[in-house]
Each structure stands twice: as C-alpha cells, then as structure tokens.
Amino acid sequence: MIDDYLGHWWVLALRGVLALIFGIMAVAWPGITLVVLALVFGAYAIVDGALAAVAATRAAKGQRAPLILLAVAGLLFGIMCVVWPGLTVLVIALLIGIWAIVTGVMEIMTAIRMRKEIQGEWLHIVVGALSVLFGVLVLAWPATGALTIALIIGIYAILAGIMLIVLSLRVRRMRESVP
C-alpha cells in the first residue's frame, strides 16, 4: 500500500497544481467563479432530478411520492440556477447572512444563560456579535458578500494546492530513499 502511495507522488503534485490554478482563477475572477458554481450546481440538480424521476417510475406505488417531489424540486431548482445564476448567487449569500445572524443571536443568548456557570462568557458574546455583524453586512451588500465567499474559496484552493505540491515533493523524496 505504501508503495502505491509513494509511486504515485505525481498525482498529489497534479492535484496541487490544479487546485493552485483554480484558486488563482477564483481570486482573479470571483464573479465568474460564482456564476460557474451556480451553473454547475444547476446542472447537477437537473441531473439529480431526472434520476429521481427515473427512480420514481421504477419504485413501488407507495414509494413514488417522495421521489416525485425530489424530482420536481431538483428539476425546478436546477432550471432556476441555470436560467438565473446571478440570482442564485445572491440568494445563497442572503441565506448565509440570515444564518450568520441567527447563529450569532443564539450564541449571545447561550452566553447570557450560562454566564453563572462558565468563565469567559464575554468571548461567547463577542463571537455571537461578530456573527451578527457579518450577517448584517452580507445582507446589506449581498453581492460583496458573495464575492468574498468566492475569494475565500480561491484562497483556500491556493493554500491547499501549495500544501499538496509540498507533500508530493516529500513523498517523491521518500520514494527515492526507499530501496
């Protein structure tokens, strides 16, 4: 097993290079990255909906309803994502903003309720406040929030790509040192 891993160091390097290229492109063109992600998700949802429809036709009568609902939802959401990719991106950003606000409020409430049982509850409150602030900012500027998400994805891909390349070089050195 280790021989297989060591012998395929180049796969790690290739994955790293591809991640690095994707990351650079995502950072350079975050808007295009988001639209492409929305389109890819839309295509996936359409295919998933179609496959659910096929499964519904083959299922027993009592088992069809959930599959039909899944098929309709997949097809509708997929078509909407493909027809309106920009709107899809904004809706996702708005959902993230709402989620951040709800999460932040719950964090603050938890800290207040537990203030007599824990020390440093103020840290919990700060985390909650930051989450609420982030959510409000995303809701105020959803397009900017979405672009920021694309930038974070790009930065992650760049860092992951660099780490994979470094790992591949170490694995290659290990392979060369094994008799």
C-alpha positions as CSV (number, residue, x, y, z in Angstrom):
1,M,0.0,0.0,0.0
2,I,2.8,2.4,0.9
3,D,4.5,1.6,-2.4
4,D,1.3,2.6,-4.3
5,Y,1.3,5.9,-2.4
6,L,4.9,6.6,-3.0
7,G,4.8,5.5,-6.6
8,H,2.0,8.0,-7.4
9,W,3.5,11.1,-5.9
10,W,2.8,12.9,-9.2
11,V,-0.9,12.6,-8.6
12,L,-0.5,14.7,-5.5
13,A,1.5,17.2,-7.5
14,L,-1.1,17.3,-10.2
15,R,-3.9,17.8,-7.7
16,G,-1.9,20.6,-6.2
17,V,-1.2,22.3,-9.5
18,L,-4.9,22.1,-10.5
19,A,-6.0,23.5,-7.1
20,L,-3.5,26.3,-7.4
21,I,-4.7,27.2,-10.9
22,F,-8.4,27.1,-9.7
23,G,-7.5,29.2,-6.7
24,I,-5.7,31.8,-8.7
25,M,-8.6,32.0,-11.2
26,A,-11.2,32.2,-8.3
27,V,-9.2,35.1,-6.8
28,A,-8.7,36.8,-10.1
29,W,-12.3,36.4,-11.3
30,P,-14.6,35.9,-8.2
31,G,-17.7,36.9,-10.1
32,I,-17.2,34.4,-12.9
33,T,-16.3,31.7,-10.3
34,L,-19.6,32.2,-8.5
35,V,-21.7,32.1,-11.8
36,V,-19.9,28.9,-12.9
37,L,-20.5,27.4,-9.4
38,A,-24.2,28.3,-9.7
39,L,-24.4,26.8,-13.2
40,V,-22.6,23.6,-12.2
41,F,-24.9,23.2,-9.2
42,G,-27.9,23.9,-11.5
43,A,-26.7,21.2,-13.9
44,Y,-26.2,18.8,-11.0
45,A,-29.7,19.5,-9.6
46,I,-31.2,18.9,-13.1
47,V,-29.4,15.6,-13.5
48,D,-30.3,14.6,-9.9
49,G,-33.9,15.5,-10.5
50,A,-34.0,13.5,-13.7
51,L,-32.5,10.5,-12.0
52,A,-35.0,10.8,-9.2
53,A,-37.8,10.8,-11.8
54,V,-36.4,7.6,-13.3
55,A,-36.3,6.1,-9.8
56,A,-39.9,7.2,-9.2
57,T,-41.1,5.3,-12.4
58,R,-39.4,2.2,-11.1
59,A,-40.5,2.4,-7.5
60,A,-43.5,0.6,-6.0
61,K,-46.7,2.7,-5.9
62,G,-46.4,3.5,-2.2
63,Q,-42.8,4.7,-2.6
64,R,-43.2,7.1,-5.5
65,A,-44.4,10.3,-3.9
66,P,-41.1,11.3,-2.2
67,L,-39.2,10.5,-5.3
68,I,-41.6,12.5,-7.5
69,L,-41.2,15.5,-5.1
70,L,-37.4,15.1,-5.2
71,A,-37.5,15.0,-9.0
72,V,-39.7,18.1,-9.3
73,A,-37.7,20.1,-6.8
74,G,-34.4,19.1,-8.4
75,L,-35.6,20.0,-11.9
76,L,-37.1,23.3,-10.8
77,F,-34.2,24.4,-8.7
78,G,-31.7,23.3,-11.3
79,I,-33.5,25.1,-14.1
80,M,-33.7,28.3,-11.9
81,C,-30.0,28.1,-11.2
82,V,-29.2,27.7,-14.9
83,V,-31.6,30.4,-16.1
84,W,-30.7,32.9,-13.2
85,P,-27.2,32.1,-12.0
86,G,-26.7,35.6,-10.6
87,L,-29.9,35.5,-8.6
88,T,-28.8,32.0,-7.3
89,V,-25.6,33.5,-6.0
90,L,-27.4,36.4,-4.3
91,V,-29.9,34.1,-2.7
92,I,-27.1,31.9,-1.4
93,A,-25.4,35.0,0.0
94,L,-28.6,36.1,1.7
95,L,-29.2,32.7,3.2
96,I,-25.6,32.8,4.6
97,G,-26.3,36.3,6.0
98,I,-29.5,35.2,7.7
99,W,-27.8,32.0,9.0
100,A,-25.0,34.1,10.5
101,I,-27.4,36.5,12.3
102,V,-29.5,33.6,13.7
103,T,-26.3,31.8,14.8
104,G,-24.9,35.0,16.4
105,V,-28.1,35.7,18.3
106,M,-28.2,32.1,19.6
107,E,-24.5,32.4,20.7
108,I,-25.2,35.6,22.6
109,M,-28.3,34.0,24.3
110,T,-26.3,30.9,25.2
111,A,-23.6,33.1,26.8
112,I,-26.1,35.1,28.8
113,R,-27.8,32.0,30.1
114,M,-24.6,30.3,31.0
115,R,-22.8,33.3,32.5
116,K,-23.1,32.0,36.0
117,E,-21.8,28.5,35.1
118,I,-18.8,29.4,32.8
119,Q,-16.0,31.9,32.9
120,G,-15.2,34.0,29.9
121,E,-18.7,34.2,28.6
122,W,-17.8,37.5,27.1
123,L,-15.9,35.6,24.5
124,H,-19.0,33.8,23.5
125,I,-20.8,37.1,23.3
126,V,-18.1,38.6,21.1
127,V,-18.3,35.6,18.8
128,G,-22.0,36.0,18.6
129,A,-21.7,39.7,17.9
130,L,-19.2,39.1,15.2
131,S,-21.5,36.6,13.6
132,V,-24.4,39.1,13.7
133,L,-22.2,41.8,12.3
134,F,-21.1,39.5,9.5
135,G,-24.7,38.6,8.7
136,V,-25.9,42.2,8.7
137,L,-23.0,43.2,6.3
138,V,-23.8,40.3,4.0
139,L,-27.5,41.2,4.0
140,A,-26.6,44.9,3.3
141,W,-24.3,44.0,0.5
142,P,-25.1,40.5,-0.8
143,A,-23.1,40.9,-4.0
144,T,-20.0,41.8,-2.0
145,G,-20.6,39.0,0.5
146,A,-20.9,36.5,-2.4
147,L,-17.6,37.8,-3.9
148,T,-16.0,37.5,-0.6
149,I,-17.1,33.9,-0.4
150,A,-15.5,33.3,-3.8
151,L,-12.3,34.9,-2.7
152,I,-12.2,32.7,0.4
153,I,-12.7,29.6,-1.8
154,G,-9.9,30.8,-4.0
155,I,-7.5,31.5,-1.1
156,Y,-8.3,28.0,0.3
157,A,-7.6,26.4,-3.1
158,I,-4.3,28.2,-3.4
159,L,-3.2,27.2,0.1
160,A,-4.4,23.6,-0.4
161,G,-2.6,23.5,-3.8
162,I,0.6,24.6,-2.3
163,M,0.4,22.1,0.5
164,L,-0.4,19.3,-1.9
165,I,2.6,20.2,-4.1
166,V,4.9,20.3,-1.0
167,L,3.5,17.0,0.1
168,S,4.1,15.5,-3.3
169,L,7.7,16.6,-3.2
170,R,8.2,15.0,0.2
171,V,6.6,11.8,-1.0
172,R,8.8,11.8,-4.0
173,R,11.9,12.1,-1.8
174,M,10.6,9.3,0.4
175,R,10.2,7.1,-2.7
176,E,13.7,7.8,-3.8
177,S,15.1,6.9,-0.4
178,V,13.3,3.6,-0.3
179,P,15.4,0.7,-1.6
